[in-house]
Amino acid sequence: MATVSKKEMIERISDQTSLKRVEVKEVIQALLDNIITELVQGNRLEFRDFGVFETKVRAARTAQNPKTLEPVEVGPQRTVRFRVGRMMKQRVLKGAHRFDDATGLPKDAAVSSPRPGRAQVRPAKTT
């Protein structure tokens, strides 16, 4: 299993659309920044069929120092929780979804042109 970086995702999306890498990077970064901003404000973000981001407060508890085995008080902590949506769960569980080699998209996916008069899908780069 490989790790995919933000840079690699930007390149893939740029290759699949008619957008330049700089434009894709700006959109992705704006999306991530907005997700963080909403979570900081305590808002819940729901992306239908994808999943839900929300913050949760963990209660204060007594933990144990692993070296000294002495009890340590840990205060309440705020954390981010992600719950997987229905469609994502189904697709991940099914696993081997058939993808088009040229675009990297599922074969049954329809790609609409982001701008009138521009190509719908560019072929993926071959290395």
Backbone as CSV, one residue per row, in Angstrom:
resi,resn,N_x,N_y,N_z,CA_x,CA_y,CA_z,C_x,C_y,C_z
1,MET,0.853,-1.169,0.000,0.000,0.000,0.000,0.902,1.235,0.000
2,ALA,0.638,2.153,-0.890,1.464,3.345,-1.051,0.837,4.558,-0.368
3,THR,1.671,5.503,-0.023,1.207,6.785,0.500,1.164,7.770,-0.651
4,VAL,0.060,8.474,-0.787,-0.104,9.458,-1.854,-0.040,10.840,-1.231
5,SER,0.858,11.670,-1.733,1.023,13.025,-1.191,0.055,13.999,-1.850
6,LYS,-0.049,15.178,-1.230,-0.903,16.226,-1.799,-0.386,16.600,-3.192
7,LYS,0.927,16.655,-3.350,1.523,17.002,-4.642,1.114,15.996,-5.715
8,GLU,1.130,14.713,-5.380,0.728,13.689,-6.342,-0.751,13.803,-6.693
9,MET,-1.580,14.114,-5.695,-3.007,14.290,-5.969,-3.226,15.485,-6.893
10,ILE,-2.481,16.557,-6.666,-2.590,17.747,-7.521,-2.238,17.385,-8.955
11,GLU,-1.163,16.625,-9.141,-0.754,16.223,-10.490,-1.822,15.353,-11.152
12,ARG,-2.394,14.414,-10.408,-3.436,13.540,-10.960,-4.653,14.338,-11.402
13,ILE,-5.101,15.238,-10.533,-6.299,16.031,-10.846,-6.023,16.949,-12.028
14,SER,-4.838,17.524,-12.073,-4.465,18.389,-13.192,-4.469,17.599,-14.503
15,ASP,-3.964,16.375,-14.447,-3.940,15.536,-15.648,-5.341,15.099,-16.067
16,GLN,-6.260,14.963,-15.115,-7.614,14.504,-15.402,-8.535,15.633,-15.851
17,THR,-8.130,16.851,-15.604,-8.956,18.004,-15.966,-8.168,18.928,-16.870
18,SER,-8.756,20.015,-17.241,-8.055,20.994,-18.075,-7.434,22.102,-17.230
19,LEU,-7.373,21.895,-15.930,-6.826,22.916,-15.040,-5.320,22.779,-14.895
20,LYS,-4.661,23.906,-14.715,-3.215,23.905,-14.479,-2.944,23.459,-13.052
21,ARG,-1.736,22.961,-12.834,-1.366,22.491,-11.488,-1.515,23.591,-10.442
22,VAL,-1.151,24.808,-10.791,-1.246,25.934,-9.851,-2.690,26.164,-9.445
23,GLU,-3.607,26.092,-10.415,-5.029,26.284,-10.118,-5.557,25.168,-9.216
24,VAL,-5.179,23.928,-9.517,-5.618,22.786,-8.715,-5.074,22.916,-7.299
25,LYS,-3.809,23.311,-7.184,-3.189,23.471,-5.862,-3.931,24.513,-5.036
26,GLU,-4.289,25.627,-5.656,-5.015,26.692,-4.953,-6.381,26.206,-4.473
27,VAL,-7.077,25.449,-5.311,-8.404,24.948,-4.947,-8.298,23.942,-3.801
28,ILE,-7.366,23.010,-3.915,-7.202,22.003,-2.860,-6.805,22.663,-1.553
29,GLN,-5.864,23.607,-1.602,-5.429,24.275,-0.374,-6.565,25.091,0.239
30,ALA,-7.366,25.739,-0.596,-8.512,26.494,-0.087,-9.513,25.554,0.585
31,LEU,-9.756,24.386,-0.011,-10.661,23.405,0.581,-10.142,22.952,1.947
32,LEU,-8.872,22.590,2.017,-8.291,22.129,3.282,-8.321,23.233,4.341
33,ASP,-7.978,24.458,3.938,-7.998,25.591,4.880,-9.408,25.824,5.417
34,ASN,-10.404,25.732,4.548,-11.791,25.932,4.980,-12.274,24.816,5.894
35,ILE,-11.848,23.593,5.634,-12.202,22.481,6.520,-11.642,22.751,7.912
36,ILE,-10.381,23.142,7.978,-9.746,23.429,9.274,-10.446,24.577,9.980
37,THR,-10.751,25.644,9.246,-11.425,26.807,9.835,-12.769,26.416,10.440
38,GLU,-13.546,25.632,9.712,-14.857,25.211,10.210,-14.724,24.325,11.447
39,LEU,-13.740,23.427,11.457,-13.538,22.555,12.615,-13.082,23.343,13.834
40,VAL,-12.233,24.349,13.630,-11.788,25.201,14.734,-12.987,25.919,15.357
41,GLN,-13.945,26.313,14.524,-15.141,26.997,15.016,-16.143,26.029,15.644
42,GLY,-15.822,24.743,15.608,-16.703,23.747,16.216,-17.810,23.260,15.307
43,ASN,-17.730,23.587,14.020,-18.764,23.175,13.069,-18.539,21.750,12.582
44,ARG,-19.601,21.139,12.150,-19.589,19.784,11.602,-19.630,19.908,10.088
45,LEU,-18.773,19.181,9.377,-18.752,19.220,7.915,-19.237,17.897,7.368
46,GLU,-20.266,17.957,6.547,-20.821,16.739,5.974,-20.683,16.774,4.465
47,PHE,-19.959,15.795,3.933,-19.830,15.616,2.499,-20.611,14.345,2.169
48,ARG,-21.801,14.539,1.633,-22.731,13.439,1.389,-22.037,12.290,0.675
49,ASP,-22.225,11.089,1.166,-21.666,9.838,0.653,-20.155,9.697,0.863
50,PHE,-19.457,10.770,1.182,-18.018,10.702,1.431,-17.739,10.485,2.907
51,GLY,-18.246,11.404,3.740,-18.044,11.266,5.165,-18.315,12.556,5.910
52,VAL,-18.132,12.503,7.233,-18.418,13.634,8.112,-17.191,13.923,8.980
53,PHE,-16.778,15.188,8.997,-15.733,15.660,9.901,-16.417,16.386,11.043
54,GLU,-16.005,16.091,12.266,-16.534,16.823,13.410,-15.510,16.789,14.534
55,THR,-15.648,17.740,15.456,-14.761,17.752,16.610,-15.455,17.074,17.779
56,LYS,-14.647,16.486,18.622,-15.165,15.787,19.783,-14.258,16.132,20.965
57,VAL,-14.853,16.309,22.134,-14.067,16.597,23.333,-13.918,15.305,24.127
58,ARG,-12.680,14.910,24.316,-12.406,13.729,25.137,-12.413,14.151,26.601
59,ALA,-13.041,13.371,27.421,-13.153,13.692,28.845,-11.788,13.598,29.527
60,ALA,-11.654,14.350,30.617,-10.436,14.264,31.430,-10.332,12.842,31.989
61,ARG,-9.105,12.384,32.164,-8.916,11.025,32.661,-7.602,10.913,33.423
62,THR,-7.439,9.805,34.079,-6.191,9.508,34.763,-5.459,8.463,33.947
63,ALA,-4.251,8.822,33.503,-3.422,7.909,32.721,-2.278,7.416,33.598
64,GLN,-1.382,6.639,32.993,-0.265,6.103,33.761,1.030,6.377,33.012
65,ASN,2.017,6.950,33.727,3.334,7.179,33.152,3.974,5.809,32.913
66,PRO,4.347,5.479,31.677,4.872,4.144,31.392,6.216,3.842,32.061
67,LYS,7.020,4.889,32.330,8.325,4.654,32.974,8.198,4.468,34.476
68,THR,7.467,5.382,35.115,7.380,5.349,36.584,6.141,4.625,37.088
69,LEU,5.196,4.363,36.189,3.913,3.728,36.519,3.069,4.545,37.497
70,GLU,3.406,5.825,37.626,2.635,6.709,38.497,1.441,7.262,37.720
71,PRO,0.325,7.506,38.408,-0.849,8.087,37.744,-0.583,9.545,37.336
72,VAL,-1.102,9.902,36.163,-0.947,11.257,35.632,-2.328,11.742,35.210
73,GLU,-2.685,12.948,35.629,-3.969,13.532,35.242,-3.848,14.136,33.837
74,VAL,-4.733,13.737,32.960,-4.774,14.260,31.599,-6.074,15.041,31.466
75,GLY,-5.955,16.305,31.097,-7.127,17.165,30.970,-7.968,16.819,29.755
76,PRO,-9.125,17.457,29.634,-9.969,17.212,28.460,-9.254,17.685,27.189
77,GLN,-9.431,16.949,26.116,-8.776,17.303,24.856,-9.797,17.306,23.728
78,ARG,-9.631,18.260,22.826,-10.499,18.354,21.653,-9.794,17.656,20.500
79,THR,-10.500,16.794,19.804,-9.911,16.054,18.698,-10.860,16.047,17.500
80,VAL,-10.339,15.693,16.337,-11.145,15.633,15.117,-11.534,14.186,14.861
81,ARG,-12.772,14.005,14.490,-13.286,12.682,14.188,-13.795,12.681,12.754
82,PHE,-13.505,11.606,12.033,-14.015,11.440,10.672,-14.804,10.144,10.619
83,ARG,-16.053,10.240,10.179,-16.884,9.056,9.993,-17.082,8.846,8.502
84,VAL,-16.792,7.665,8.041,-16.849,7.329,6.624,-18.293,7.318,6.145
85,GLY,-18.502,7.882,4.955,-19.823,7.907,4.342,-20.158,6.589,3.657
86,ARG,-21.410,6.440,3.319,-21.934,5.203,2.737,-21.226,4.812,1.440
87,MET,-21.132,5.734,0.484,-20.547,5.406,-0.810,-19.069,5.054,-0.675
88,MET,-18.336,5.821,0.108,-16.916,5.534,0.279,-16.732,4.159,0.917
89,LYS,-17.518,3.883,1.920,-17.423,2.604,2.616,-17.681,1.445,1.652
90,GLN,-18.720,1.570,0.837,-19.052,0.522,-0.126,-17.932,0.325,-1.131
91,ARG,-17.382,1.426,-1.653,-16.337,1.319,-2.676,-15.043,0.769,-2.107
92,VAL,-14.701,1.150,-0.883,-13.482,0.636,-0.262,-13.640,-0.852,0.055
93,LEU,-14.819,-1.231,0.554,-15.051,-2.634,0.874,-15.054,-3.514,-0.370
94,LYS,-15.608,-2.994,-1.465,-15.617,-3.758,-2.715,-14.207,-3.886,-3.272
95,GLY,-13.364,-2.883,-2.990,-11.962,-2.959,-3.414,-11.765,-2.668,-4.876
96,ALA,-11.419,-3.677,-5.627,-10.964,-3.533,-7.007,-12.034,-2.941,-7.912
97,HIS,-12.157,-1.631,-7.876,-13.050,-0.912,-8.781,-12.318,-0.785,-10.107
98,ARG,-12.986,-0.937,-11.184,-12.350,-0.854,-12.501,-12.072,0.606,-12.850
99,PHE,-10.797,0.939,-13.094,-10.411,2.296,-13.424,-9.885,2.363,-14.851
100,ASP,-10.164,3.468,-15.499,-9.673,3.720,-16.837,-8.191,4.058,-16.753
101,ASP,-7.362,3.372,-17.525,-5.917,3.589,-17.461,-5.515,4.990,-17.928
102,ALA,-6.224,5.543,-18.890,-5.865,6.854,-19.433,-6.179,7.990,-18.476
103,THR,-7.304,7.902,-17.760,-7.723,9.020,-16.913,-7.542,8.760,-15.433
104,GLY,-7.493,7.485,-15.035,-7.419,7.172,-13.612,-8.773,7.240,-12.929
105,LEU,-9.828,7.525,-13.699,-11.186,7.616,-13.167,-11.904,6.283,-13.328
106,PRO,-12.931,6.016,-12.495,-13.740,4.827,-12.724,-14.309,4.861,-14.135
107,LYS,-14.381,3.724,-14.787,-14.829,3.669,-16.183,-16.236,4.206,-16.382
108,ASP,-17.090,4.102,-15.354,-18.456,4.590,-15.485,-18.606,6.053,-15.089
109,ALA,-17.507,6.734,-14.719,-17.576,8.133,-14.283,-17.682,9.051,-15.488
110,ALA,-18.527,10.037,-15.371,-18.664,11.048,-16.415,-17.956,12.307,-15.943
111,VAL,-17.061,12.825,-16.761,-16.323,14.026,-16.401,-16.880,15.186,-17.197
112,SER,-17.336,16.196,-16.488,-17.854,17.367,-17.177,-16.734,18.380,-17.329
113,SER,-16.820,19.165,-18.347,-15.799,20.178,-18.592,-15.940,21.315,-17.593
114,PRO,-14.859,21.677,-16.878,-14.943,22.745,-15.903,-15.149,24.120,-16.532
115,ARG,-14.727,24.264,-17.781,-14.896,25.530,-18.482,-15.353,25.246,-19.897
116,PRO,-16.270,26.047,-20.414,-16.732,25.829,-21.786,-15.576,25.936,-22.773
117,GLY,-15.573,25.041,-23.761,-14.574,25.108,-24.811,-13.246,24.467,-24.447
118,ARG,-13.144,23.834,-23.273,-11.889,23.207,-22.880,-12.059,21.699,-22.903
119,ALA,-10.960,21.018,-23.033,-10.997,19.558,-23.090,-11.567,18.986,-21.802
120,GLN,-12.282,17.890,-21.916,-12.889,17.277,-20.739,-11.870,16.516,-19.917
121,VAL,-11.068,15.649,-20.563,-10.110,14.848,-19.819,-8.832,14.753,-20.625
122,ARG,-7.702,15.041,-19.968,-6.403,14.870,-20.630,-5.892,13.485,-20.277
123,PRO,-5.162,12.844,-21.181,-4.610,11.536,-20.852,-3.603,11.645,-19.710
124,ALA,-3.506,10.601,-18.918,-2.561,10.588,-17.803,-1.145,10.543,-18.351
125,LYS,-0.224,11.129,-17.592,1.183,11.131,-18.003,1.758,9.730,-17.883
126,THR,2.592,9.384,-18.798,3.284,8.112,-18.691,4.730,8.395,-18.330
127,THR,5.223,7.631,-17.386,6.605,7.872,-16.944,7.499,6.721,-17.286
